[in-house]
Amino acid sequence: MSASGTAATGQVEHMLRQVTPGRYDAYEALLRALATPASGQIWMLLWHGQSGSPDAQYGNMEVDGHGYAPCVTSAQELSASGWNRSYEVVDGVDVARTLYPDHFGLWLNPHAPGGGVGIPWLDLRRIATGLDRQPAGPLRLAEPAIEIPQFYALLSQNAHRTPAIRSLRRAWVQPALGAPYLAIGLDVYDTSPPAVDSVRAMMQQSVGAVPDGLPVSTVAMTDEYDPVVMWMRAAARPFYDREAHAALPPAPAGGYGYPPAPGGY
């Protein structure tokens, strides 16, 4: 292996040594090393089978009620771990794609002093789908405190004119790194390309009412892996709901607010 190849392989180990509690920047750098094909190779420990065989199965461990697959970050760490079963060398992105749909995380060097570092499945999802496409966790989520009634009113009006929209929710998202932003949850009836285009146009027609400097993002309520969506489903009621709106009783027919007179002459 060339010197540059050796340096690339050691990038995950180098970033791993920088991670300490509260150092979210160092943790983010570790995720980026894992997400980079040139530097993100890891040694996955196999509990059953051989590398490449149909019965190959990763090991698993449980920490605080959450499942993780253990791995090591180099051949040297593999030797130091004392692991005497099979293993396979794979890219971090490939492992992330395999593990996160089953809500499994990845644990780096569990044999090391201090117990190594665990990467929860939500961060594996970020590695698998693109780190810059998802906010850096852990996230702080709450109902938005900022008062922007004009935006919500315009958005609700435009949603009512967009048949693909079932309901809208909202959340204030504070990432571990980066600026906070307003997230709008889009619950839709239809995900066909024309429906998606109509929802995109609805948002474009509405964002003009957002105050300058306020970042706004959208999330699809169908995404069962998104932490913002999970919070919205559990804690945020819709501020627009087409079906609830349609279920409202009609206004009474009496004039000037008086009930009709019972009977007649």
VOGU-449167 format. One line per field, with one value per residue: residue in one letter; chain; x, y, z of N, C-alpha, C in turn. Coordinates in nm, 3 decimals. Example, Ala and Ser with C-alpha at 12.3 -4.5 7.8 and 13.67 -1.06 7.14 Angstrom:
VOGU-449167
pado: [A_S]
torgu: [A_A]
nxx: [1.319_1.285]
nyy: [-0.569_-0.225]
nzz: [0.780_0.708]
caxx: [1.230_1.367]
cayy: [-0.450_-0.106]
cazz: [0.780_0.714]
cxx: [1.320_1.290]
cyy: [-0.330_0.003]
czz: [0.780_0.787]
end
This chain:
VOGU-449167
pado: [M_S_A_S_G_T_A_A_T_G_Q_V_E_H_M_L_R_Q_V_T_P_G_R_Y_D_A_Y_E_A_L_L_R_A_L_A_T_P_A_S_G_Q_I_W_M_L_L_W_H_G_Q_S_G_S_P_D_A_Q_Y_G_N_M_E_V_D_G_H_G_Y_A_P_C_V_T_S_A_Q_E_L_S_A_S_G_W_N_R_S_Y_E_V_V_D_G_V_D_V_A_R_T_L_Y_P_D_H_F_G_L_W_L_N_P_H_A_P_G_G_G_V_G_I_P_W_L_D_L_R_R_I_A_T_G_L_D_R_Q_P_A_G_P_L_R_L_A_E_P_A_I_E_I_P_Q_F_Y_A_L_L_S_Q_N_A_H_R_T_P_A_I_R_S_L_R_R_A_W_V_Q_P_A_L_G_A_P_Y_L_A_I_G_L_D_V_Y_D_T_S_P_P_A_V_D_S_V_R_A_M_M_Q_Q_S_V_G_A_V_P_D_G_L_P_V_S_T_V_A_M_T_D_E_Y_D_P_V_V_M_W_M_R_A_A_A_R_P_F_Y_D_R_E_A_H_A_A_L_P_P_A_P_A_G_G_Y_G_Y_P_P_A_P_G_G_Y]
torgu: [A_A_A_A_A_A_A_A_A_A_A_A_A_A_A_A_A_A_A_A_A_A_A_A_A_A_A_A_A_A_A_A_A_A_A_A_A_A_A_A_A_A_A_A_A_A_A_A_A_A_A_A_A_A_A_A_A_A_A_A_A_A_A_A_A_A_A_A_A_A_A_A_A_A_A_A_A_A_A_A_A_A_A_A_A_A_A_A_A_A_A_A_A_A_A_A_A_A_A_A_A_A_A_A_A_A_A_A_A_A_A_A_A_A_A_A_A_A_A_A_A_A_A_A_A_A_A_A_A_A_A_A_A_A_A_A_A_A_A_A_A_A_A_A_A_A_A_A_A_A_A_A_A_A_A_A_A_A_A_A_A_A_A_A_A_A_A_A_A_A_A_A_A_A_A_A_A_A_A_A_A_A_A_A_A_A_A_A_A_A_A_A_A_A_A_A_A_A_A_A_A_A_A_A_A_A_A_A_A_A_A_A_A_A_A_A_A_A_A_A_A_A_A_A_A_A_A_A_A_A_A_A_A_A_A_A_A_A_A_A_A_A_A_A_A_A_A_A_A_A_A_A_A_A_A_A_A_A_A_A_A_A_A_A_A]
nxx: [0.085_0.048_0.198_0.011_-0.224_-0.210_-0.235_-0.495_-0.643_-0.600_-0.751_-1.007_-0.942_-0.779_-0.963_-1.138_-0.993_-1.011_-1.261_-1.458_-1.677_-1.931_-1.788_-1.899_-1.817_-1.586_-1.696_-1.860_-1.666_-1.560_-1.779_-1.775_-1.533_-1.594_-1.788_-1.651_-1.531_-1.254_-1.141_-1.305_-1.309_-1.384_-1.347_-1.563_-1.699_-1.771_-2.021_-2.133_-2.058_-1.861_-1.673_-1.849_-2.008_-2.338_-2.449_-2.328_-2.308_-2.330_-2.179_-2.348_-2.437_-2.570_-2.649_-2.764_-3.022_-3.028_-2.943_-2.629_-2.380_-2.066_-1.735_-1.397_-1.124_-0.895_-0.643_-0.458_-0.601_-0.786_-0.625_-0.552_-0.796_-0.847_-1.029_-1.146_-1.294_-1.442_-1.419_-1.505_-1.390_-1.518_-1.678_-1.770_-2.006_-2.151_-2.198_-2.351_-2.582_-2.678_-2.733_-2.892_-3.173_-3.278_-3.269_-3.023_-2.715_-2.362_-2.067_-1.754_-1.444_-1.492_-1.333_-1.138_-0.960_-1.180_-1.395_-1.455_-1.643_-1.981_-2.204_-2.512_-2.810_-2.950_-2.752_-2.609_-2.792_-2.770_-2.510_-2.554_-2.737_-2.638_-2.452_-2.484_-2.744_-2.907_-2.982_-2.731_-2.716_-2.716_-3.062_-3.248_-3.583_-3.886_-4.206_-4.254_-4.161_-4.152_-4.342_-4.522_-4.776_-4.876_-4.737_-4.811_-5.087_-5.101_-4.971_-5.146_-5.375_-5.279_-5.220_-5.476_-5.564_-5.421_-5.458_-5.307_-5.215_-5.258_-5.222_-5.047_-4.764_-4.549_-4.220_-3.960_-3.626_-3.322_-3.010_-2.716_-2.489_-2.471_-2.723_-3.042_-3.371_-3.692_-3.905_-4.128_-4.371_-4.484_-4.768_-4.896_-5.136_-5.065_-4.786_-4.699_-4.513_-4.645_-4.796_-4.596_-4.467_-4.671_-4.684_-4.432_-4.454_-4.651_-4.510_-4.317_-4.480_-4.551_-4.334_-4.256_-4.374_-4.223_-4.017_-3.717_-3.408_-3.490_-3.450_-3.618_-3.730_-3.843_-4.005_-4.092_-4.378_-4.406_-4.163_-4.032_-3.797_-3.694_-3.586_-3.706_-3.959_-4.053_-4.071_-4.262_-4.490_-4.539_-4.563_-4.658_-4.941_-5.138_-5.130_-5.267_-5.528_-5.679_-5.887_-6.004_-6.091_-6.281_-6.467_-6.596_-6.900_-7.170_-7.244_-7.508_-7.840_-8.001_-8.108_-7.910_-7.795_-7.993_-8.194_-8.413_-8.765_-8.977_-9.215_-9.522_-9.774]
nyy: [-0.119_0.225_0.529_0.734_0.586_0.450_0.667_0.746_0.525_0.539_0.754_0.737_0.625_0.831_1.046_0.932_0.931_1.195_1.239_1.339_1.370_1.604_1.724_1.795_1.879_1.730_1.475_1.495_1.520_1.263_1.116_1.212_1.109_0.835_0.836_0.879_0.723_0.673_0.674_0.550_0.276_-0.010_-0.278_-0.524_-0.729_-1.067_-1.273_-1.510_-1.728_-1.661_-1.397_-1.264_-1.490_-1.643_-1.686_-1.510_-1.310_-1.017_-0.936_-0.847_-0.603_-0.464_-0.148_0.057_-0.022_-0.009_-0.141_-0.235_-0.293_-0.434_-0.318_-0.285_-0.055_-0.099_-0.332_-0.362_-0.292_-0.496_-0.717_-0.640_-0.658_-0.925_-1.079_-1.382_-1.491_-1.473_-1.189_-0.894_-0.654_-0.345_-0.059_0.231_0.363_0.160_-0.020_0.145_0.176_-0.081_-0.125_0.086_0.076_-0.125_-0.012_-0.030_0.059_0.146_0.031_0.146_0.001_-0.146_-0.278_-0.108_0.107_0.275_0.199_0.255_0.411_0.474_0.488_0.604_0.471_0.672_0.852_0.687_0.672_0.932_0.916_0.727_0.852_1.100_1.333_1.613_1.647_1.605_1.730_1.783_1.575_1.547_1.648_1.931_1.972_2.152_2.319_2.587_2.908_3.154_3.419_3.412_3.464_3.544_3.395_3.129_3.146_3.205_2.979_2.777_2.848_2.811_2.540_2.436_2.471_2.288_1.978_1.748_1.770_1.657_1.728_1.970_2.017_2.155_2.241_2.358_2.342_2.272_2.206_2.011_2.120_2.414_2.648_2.715_2.620_2.647_2.379_2.234_1.994_1.780_1.618_1.401_1.293_1.181_1.077_1.100_1.225_1.465_1.544_1.588_1.802_1.993_2.033_2.134_2.375_2.495_2.549_2.728_2.940_3.030_3.094_3.354_3.500_3.457_3.588_3.776_3.606_3.390_3.053_2.796_2.466_2.158_1.847_1.513_1.357_1.089_0.972_0.741_0.724_0.968_1.191_1.437_1.412_1.195_1.320_1.518_1.363_1.255_1.475_1.715_1.883_1.904_2.218_2.275_2.088_1.904_1.713_1.747_2.006_1.972_1.831_2.007_2.140_2.280_2.635_2.782_2.841_3.050_3.400_3.694_3.588_3.492_3.218_3.020_3.088_2.883_2.682_2.819_3.066]
nzz: [0.000_-0.078_0.059_0.065_0.052_0.294_0.469_0.407_0.490_0.763_0.842_0.962_1.211_1.308_1.329_1.507_1.744_1.815_1.913_2.177_2.466_2.393_2.187_1.915_1.667_1.617_1.619_1.396_1.200_1.213_1.113_0.852_0.761_0.764_0.567_0.337_0.052_0.007_0.257_0.437_0.506_0.704_0.944_0.966_1.216_1.198_1.318_1.236_0.961_0.657_0.500_0.231_0.203_0.180_0.432_0.601_0.889_1.076_1.393_1.702_1.948_2.249_2.373_2.620_2.553_2.277_1.955_1.815_1.562_1.600_1.509_1.383_1.325_1.175_1.054_1.255_1.484_1.474_1.536_1.795_1.921_1.965_1.830_1.701_1.502_1.172_0.947_0.758_0.522_0.456_0.297_0.483_0.401_0.270_0.482_0.644_0.487_0.501_0.773_0.893_0.813_0.975_1.219_1.346_1.491_1.461_1.612_1.693_1.747_2.007_2.189_2.273_2.510_2.724_2.575_2.307_2.034_1.971_1.694_1.635_1.470_1.337_1.259_1.092_0.889_0.791_0.688_0.488_0.316_0.261_0.421_0.425_0.364_0.577_0.906_1.161_1.440_1.807_1.782_1.888_1.938_1.900_1.942_1.714_1.828_1.714_1.579_1.298_1.155_0.904_0.714_0.783_0.738_0.462_0.361_0.444_0.295_0.033_0.049_0.073_-0.183_-0.315_-0.413_-0.352_-0.094_0.232_0.508_0.717_0.924_1.184_1.308_1.525_1.470_1.614_1.526_1.626_1.515_1.324_1.198_1.357_1.232_1.065_1.022_0.795_0.788_0.542_0.462_0.237_-0.012_-0.250_-0.435_-0.692_-0.980_-1.093_-0.867_-0.675_-0.797_-0.779_-0.503_-0.454_-0.597_-0.441_-0.202_-0.302_-0.374_-0.128_0.038_0.015_0.214_0.435_0.689_0.617_0.634_0.784_0.793_0.613_0.588_0.438_0.518_0.436_0.550_0.522_0.561_0.751_0.889_0.953_1.201_1.262_1.148_1.302_1.551_1.496_1.436_1.687_1.860_1.747_1.645_1.343_1.170_0.950_0.820_0.591_0.597_0.848_0.815_0.614_0.757_0.921_1.057_0.859_0.839_1.038_0.904_0.982_0.984_1.051_1.277_1.442_1.553_1.346_1.359_1.557_1.400_1.244_1.151]
caxx: [0.000_0.125_0.191_-0.117_-0.327_-0.202_-0.291_-0.640_-0.699_-0.592_-0.828_-1.113_-0.878_-0.734_-1.080_-1.194_-0.917_-1.046_-1.399_-1.479_-1.813_-1.957_-1.714_-1.981_-1.741_-1.498_-1.782_-1.903_-1.550_-1.554_-1.882_-1.732_-1.430_-1.663_-1.868_-1.561_-1.484_-1.108_-1.093_-1.408_-1.313_-1.383_-1.341_-1.684_-1.680_-1.876_-2.056_-2.155_-2.021_-1.738_-1.693_-1.902_-2.096_-2.478_-2.488_-2.249_-2.392_-2.253_-2.203_-2.435_-2.424_-2.677_-2.605_-2.878_-3.143_-3.017_-2.856_-2.514_-2.290_-1.929_-1.635_-1.268_-1.088_-0.774_-0.593_-0.391_-0.705_-0.844_-0.534_-0.559_-0.926_-0.852_-1.138_-1.092_-1.384_-1.420_-1.448_-1.498_-1.352_-1.621_-1.689_-1.865_-2.135_-2.222_-2.243_-2.459_-2.702_-2.726_-2.774_-2.988_-3.316_-3.318_-3.246_-2.898_-2.602_-2.228_-1.980_-1.615_-1.341_-1.545_-1.229_-1.039_-0.978_-1.293_-1.509_-1.480_-1.745_-2.099_-2.271_-2.652_-2.861_-2.989_-2.634_-2.579_-2.881_-2.709_-2.397_-2.607_-2.815_-2.568_-2.444_-2.530_-2.889_-2.978_-2.919_-2.642_-2.775_-2.857_-3.146_-3.345_-3.704_-3.990_-4.302_-4.195_-4.202_-4.154_-4.477_-4.530_-4.910_-4.902_-4.684_-4.894_-5.217_-5.083_-4.938_-5.270_-5.460_-5.223_-5.235_-5.616_-5.580_-5.331_-5.528_-5.217_-5.182_-5.353_-5.206_-4.919_-4.719_-4.432_-4.128_-3.839_-3.518_-3.189_-2.910_-2.596_-2.403_-2.547_-2.827_-3.177_-3.458_-3.831_-3.935_-4.268_-4.399_-4.580_-4.839_-4.959_-5.213_-5.016_-4.643_-4.666_-4.438_-4.725_-4.834_-4.476_-4.447_-4.771_-4.646_-4.315_-4.505_-4.721_-4.411_-4.257_-4.578_-4.576_-4.215_-4.239_-4.424_-4.129_-3.926_-3.580_-3.313_-3.544_-3.442_-3.733_-3.706_-3.959_-3.983_-4.206_-4.428_-4.398_-4.028_-4.039_-3.664_-3.651_-3.614_-3.800_-4.091_-4.094_-4.113_-4.387_-4.601_-4.564_-4.579_-4.707_-5.070_-5.139_-5.189_-5.364_-5.575_-5.787_-6.000_-6.071_-6.158_-6.399_-6.563_-6.662_-7.042_-7.204_-7.295_-7.655_-7.906_-8.081_-8.059_-7.861_-7.754_-8.106_-8.245_-8.543_-8.879_-9.040_-9.353_-9.573_-9.912]
cayy: [0.000_0.348_0.613_0.805_0.489_0.427_0.784_0.745_0.420_0.579_0.875_0.706_0.612_0.964_1.123_0.865_0.974_1.333_1.247_1.342_1.418_1.744_1.771_1.756_1.903_1.615_1.362_1.517_1.488_1.117_1.072_1.244_1.012_0.710_0.852_0.899_0.591_0.656_0.664_0.499_0.130_-0.063_-0.424_-0.570_-0.858_-1.161_-1.371_-1.635_-1.730_-1.603_-1.280_-1.295_-1.607_-1.606_-1.695_-1.416_-1.230_-0.929_-0.945_-0.740_-0.570_-0.373_-0.043_0.139_-0.066_0.009_-0.239_-0.189_-0.394_-0.395_-0.323_-0.225_0.045_-0.134_-0.466_-0.359_-0.297_-0.631_-0.802_-0.601_-0.694_-1.067_-1.145_-1.503_-1.538_-1.406_-1.045_-0.847_-0.514_-0.282_0.086_0.278_0.395_0.034_-0.070_0.233_0.142_-0.212_-0.128_0.182_0.043_-0.210_0.066_-0.074_0.149_0.090_0.060_0.141_-0.042_-0.165_-0.335_-0.006_0.172_0.367_0.132_0.292_0.512_0.424_0.577_0.559_0.444_0.797_0.907_0.599_0.716_1.050_0.870_0.654_0.937_1.226_1.406_1.751_1.650_1.589_1.810_1.711_1.550_1.533_1.762_1.983_1.996_2.216_2.400_2.717_3.021_3.274_3.451_3.445_3.421_3.566_3.280_3.011_3.166_3.190_2.840_2.699_2.878_2.745_2.396_2.401_2.471_2.183_1.854_1.642_1.792_1.613_1.811_2.034_2.033_2.242_2.219_2.440_2.243_2.323_2.099_2.020_2.215_2.486_2.741_2.658_2.647_2.605_2.264_2.212_1.856_1.768_1.491_1.406_1.177_1.133_1.104_1.098_1.346_1.588_1.584_1.644_1.935_2.085_2.064_2.223_2.506_2.550_2.604_2.844_3.049_3.068_3.135_3.499_3.558_3.426_3.701_3.761_3.545_3.273_2.935_2.706_2.340_2.070_1.704_1.431_1.284_0.945_0.923_0.681_0.726_1.105_1.225_1.550_1.354_1.116_1.414_1.581_1.268_1.230_1.593_1.834_1.870_1.979_2.353_2.266_1.949_1.909_1.629_1.813_2.124_1.925_1.774_2.112_2.151_2.402_2.746_2.779_2.917_3.161_3.532_3.785_3.517_3.443_3.089_3.034_3.081_2.750_2.678_2.938_3.098]
cazz: [0.000_-0.084_0.178_0.063_0.087_0.439_0.536_0.389_0.573_0.901_0.869_1.057_1.343_1.352_1.371_1.624_1.863_1.849_1.964_2.322_2.493_2.364_2.070_1.800_1.545_1.597_1.583_1.257_1.116_1.208_1.019_0.716_0.724_0.733_0.446_0.223_0.007_0.016_0.395_0.526_0.522_0.840_0.953_1.033_1.282_1.160_1.420_1.162_0.820_0.606_0.416_0.099_0.200_0.203_0.574_0.681_0.980_1.163_1.536_1.753_2.089_2.292_2.465_2.661_2.485_2.132_1.893_1.736_1.506_1.633_1.403_1.419_1.226_1.102_1.081_1.385_1.587_1.470_1.613_1.935_1.977_1.998_1.758_1.638_1.396_1.044_0.937_0.620_0.509_0.373_0.308_0.582_0.338_0.245_0.610_0.689_0.410_0.546_0.914_0.947_0.800_1.087_1.341_1.408_1.480_1.439_1.726_1.651_1.844_2.143_2.277_2.308_2.640_2.719_2.512_2.169_2.004_1.903_1.599_1.630_1.336_1.271_1.194_0.978_0.781_0.732_0.606_0.372_0.225_0.237_0.548_0.412_0.338_0.704_1.012_1.252_1.571_1.845_1.752_1.985_1.862_1.979_1.866_1.683_1.912_1.632_1.533_1.156_1.115_0.761_0.640_0.807_0.673_0.318_0.334_0.459_0.180_-0.085_0.069_0.046_-0.328_-0.368_-0.374_-0.304_0.047_0.336_0.626_0.737_1.062_1.192_1.420_1.530_1.475_1.650_1.511_1.710_1.443_1.224_1.243_1.372_1.117_1.072_0.937_0.761_0.755_0.432_0.455_0.105_-0.059_-0.379_-0.455_-0.835_-1.018_-1.098_-0.731_-0.613_-0.857_-0.726_-0.365_-0.464_-0.636_-0.325_-0.112_-0.366_-0.369_0.011_0.115_0.010_0.339_0.542_0.715_0.567_0.725_0.855_0.707_0.615_0.519_0.438_0.534_0.395_0.666_0.493_0.590_0.885_0.952_0.978_1.341_1.268_1.121_1.418_1.656_1.454_1.452_1.829_1.946_1.678_1.576_1.217_1.168_0.841_0.806_0.492_0.635_0.960_0.759_0.541_0.851_0.999_1.024_0.787_0.920_1.048_0.799_1.037_0.947_1.154_1.397_1.520_1.505_1.279_1.450_1.553_1.350_1.173_1.187]
cxx: [0.088_0.111_0.057_-0.231_-0.329_-0.265_-0.442_-0.705_-0.700_-0.677_-0.939_-1.055_-0.834_-0.852_-1.144_-1.125_-0.953_-1.181_-1.400_-1.619_-1.827_-1.885_-1.789_-1.908_-1.648_-1.578_-1.828_-1.788_-1.532_-1.658_-1.838_-1.622_-1.494_-1.738_-1.783_-1.504_-1.334_-1.061_-1.187_-1.414_-1.304_-1.386_-1.462_-1.662_-1.800_-1.897_-2.077_-2.100_-1.889_-1.771_-1.739_-1.996_-2.239_-2.518_-2.408_-2.341_-2.302_-2.279_-2.299_-2.414_-2.534_-2.621_-2.726_-3.004_-3.141_-2.915_-2.747_-2.441_-2.147_-1.836_-1.504_-1.221_-0.960_-0.738_-0.523_-0.492_-0.775_-0.758_-0.545_-0.689_-0.933_-0.964_-1.084_-1.190_-1.357_-1.456_-1.455_-1.468_-1.447_-1.616_-1.796_-2.003_-2.216_-2.277_-2.361_-2.589_-2.762_-2.791_-2.891_-3.135_-3.367_-3.294_-3.125_-2.791_-2.472_-2.141_-1.835_-1.524_-1.395_-1.443_-1.134_-1.062_-1.088_-1.412_-1.539_-1.591_-1.859_-2.159_-2.414_-2.701_-2.905_-2.871_-2.585_-2.669_-2.826_-2.591_-2.449_-2.672_-2.748_-2.568_-2.503_-2.679_-2.970_-2.908_-2.836_-2.708_-2.671_-2.934_-3.228_-3.467_-3.812_-4.092_-4.235_-4.250_-4.213_-4.294_-4.472_-4.667_-4.938_-4.855_-4.773_-5.030_-5.206_-5.054_-5.062_-5.364_-5.410_-5.233_-5.377_-5.643_-5.494_-5.386_-5.436_-5.190_-5.294_-5.345_-5.065_-4.890_-4.593_-4.350_-4.014_-3.724_-3.387_-3.089_-2.795_-2.495_-2.488_-2.661_-2.960_-3.264_-3.599_-3.852_-4.086_-4.285_-4.512_-4.640_-4.922_-5.037_-5.142_-4.869_-4.602_-4.590_-4.524_-4.765_-4.714_-4.448_-4.546_-4.738_-4.526_-4.359_-4.577_-4.622_-4.348_-4.349_-4.593_-4.455_-4.189_-4.287_-4.333_-4.038_-3.786_-3.491_-3.363_-3.536_-3.565_-3.698_-3.834_-3.915_-4.110_-4.250_-4.430_-4.262_-4.023_-3.905_-3.620_-3.685_-3.710_-3.942_-4.141_-4.142_-4.247_-4.506_-4.638_-4.609_-4.642_-4.841_-5.065_-5.195_-5.277_-5.398_-5.696_-5.910_-6.076_-6.149_-6.288_-6.507_-6.634_-6.808_-7.069_-7.258_-7.447_-7.717_-7.985_-8.021_-8.014_-7.828_-7.868_-8.151_-8.379_-8.657_-8.943_-9.183_-9.392_-9.715_-10.007]
cyy: [0.124_0.428_0.687_0.711_0.460_0.543_0.785_0.642_0.462_0.699_0.850_0.695_0.748_1.046_1.062_0.910_1.116_1.345_1.239_1.394_1.568_1.798_1.727_1.781_1.786_1.491_1.373_1.485_1.336_1.062_1.098_1.148_0.878_0.717_0.870_0.766_0.570_0.632_0.588_0.349_0.091_-0.216_-0.471_-0.711_-0.947_-1.263_-1.509_-1.618_-1.663_-1.482_-1.322_-1.413_-1.566_-1.606_-1.600_-1.327_-1.146_-0.964_-0.835_-0.723_-0.469_-0.275_0.047_0.107_-0.051_-0.089_-0.175_-0.310_-0.350_-0.405_-0.270_-0.142_0.015_-0.279_-0.472_-0.366_-0.433_-0.726_-0.769_-0.644_-0.840_-1.142_-1.264_-1.566_-1.458_-1.258_-1.012_-0.697_-0.449_-0.131_0.123_0.308_0.267_-0.024_0.014_0.199_0.010_-0.203_-0.037_0.145_-0.049_-0.143_0.013_0.031_0.073_0.129_0.039_0.104_-0.059_-0.219_-0.228_0.049_0.278_0.311_0.171_0.396_0.448_0.530_0.528_0.546_0.571_0.863_0.817_0.634_0.840_1.012_0.807_0.745_1.069_1.312_1.547_1.760_1.640_1.672_1.723_1.698_1.555_1.663_1.802_2.028_2.054_2.280_2.534_2.827_3.149_3.295_3.496_3.403_3.441_3.447_3.158_3.024_3.147_3.046_2.752_2.722_2.805_2.593_2.352_2.395_2.363_2.047_1.745_1.653_1.742_1.705_1.868_2.042_2.118_2.208_2.318_2.345_2.315_2.208_2.117_2.116_2.284_2.567_2.668_2.697_2.597_2.491_2.253_2.066_1.845_1.627_1.493_1.278_1.106_1.171_1.093_1.226_1.471_1.638_1.647_1.784_2.036_2.126_2.158_2.364_2.574_2.615_2.730_2.965_3.105_3.130_3.285_3.568_3.528_3.545_3.671_3.700_3.426_3.152_2.846_2.583_2.258_1.926_1.631_1.346_1.133_0.886_0.872_0.684_0.866_1.145_1.342_1.501_1.274_1.207_1.478_1.488_1.250_1.356_1.714_1.806_1.949_2.120_2.371_2.119_1.951_1.830_1.688_1.935_2.082_1.874_1.880_2.122_2.279_2.509_2.741_2.875_3.036_3.297_3.613_3.715_3.466_3.307_3.110_3.019_2.944_2.760_2.805_2.963_3.001]
czz: [0.000_0.044_0.183_0.098_0.235_0.515_0.527_0.481_0.720_0.938_0.971_1.198_1.396_1.404_1.496_1.752_1.907_1.919_2.115_2.347_2.469_2.243_1.944_1.668_1.514_1.558_1.439_1.161_1.105_1.110_0.875_0.670_0.687_0.601_0.321_0.177_0.024_0.158_0.487_0.542_0.669_0.833_1.035_1.089_1.251_1.272_1.358_1.021_0.789_0.520_0.277_0.093_0.232_0.350_0.663_0.763_1.070_1.309_1.580_1.902_2.123_2.395_2.493_2.581_2.334_2.075_1.809_1.680_1.535_1.512_1.459_1.300_1.149_1.132_1.217_1.499_1.589_1.552_1.762_2.001_2.022_1.928_1.681_1.539_1.269_1.052_0.789_0.620_0.410_0.391_0.410_0.524_0.316_0.375_0.661_0.617_0.456_0.684_0.948_0.926_0.911_1.221_1.420_1.386_1.457_1.557_1.685_1.767_1.987_2.241_2.331_2.448_2.630_2.645_2.370_2.156_1.926_1.812_1.585_1.486_1.264_1.201_1.080_0.860_0.714_0.642_0.477_0.270_0.193_0.362_0.538_0.387_0.466_0.811_1.107_1.389_1.681_1.822_1.874_1.906_1.952_1.885_1.835_1.773_1.831_1.574_1.386_1.102_0.967_0.678_0.658_0.738_0.522_0.281_0.345_0.341_0.055_-0.074_0.036_-0.105_-0.395_-0.326_-0.319_-0.155_0.138_0.458_0.631_0.887_1.063_1.315_1.410_1.559_1.506_1.636_1.609_1.649_1.338_1.284_1.262_1.253_1.145_0.974_0.918_0.718_0.654_0.432_0.328_0.076_-0.173_-0.393_-0.601_-0.872_-1.031_-0.958_-0.660_-0.666_-0.800_-0.582_-0.364_-0.502_-0.521_-0.228_-0.173_-0.362_-0.228_0.080_0.108_0.136_0.458_0.565_0.663_0.676_0.802_0.763_0.725_0.533_0.522_0.459_0.492_0.514_0.643_0.529_0.734_0.957_0.992_1.122_1.357_1.244_1.241_1.531_1.621_1.474_1.598_1.903_1.879_1.610_1.445_1.236_1.045_0.824_0.714_0.538_0.753_0.911_0.689_0.636_0.934_0.960_0.948_0.880_0.926_0.947_0.851_1.003_1.067_1.286_1.482_1.467_1.437_1.382_1.442_1.501_1.276_1.214_1.123]
end
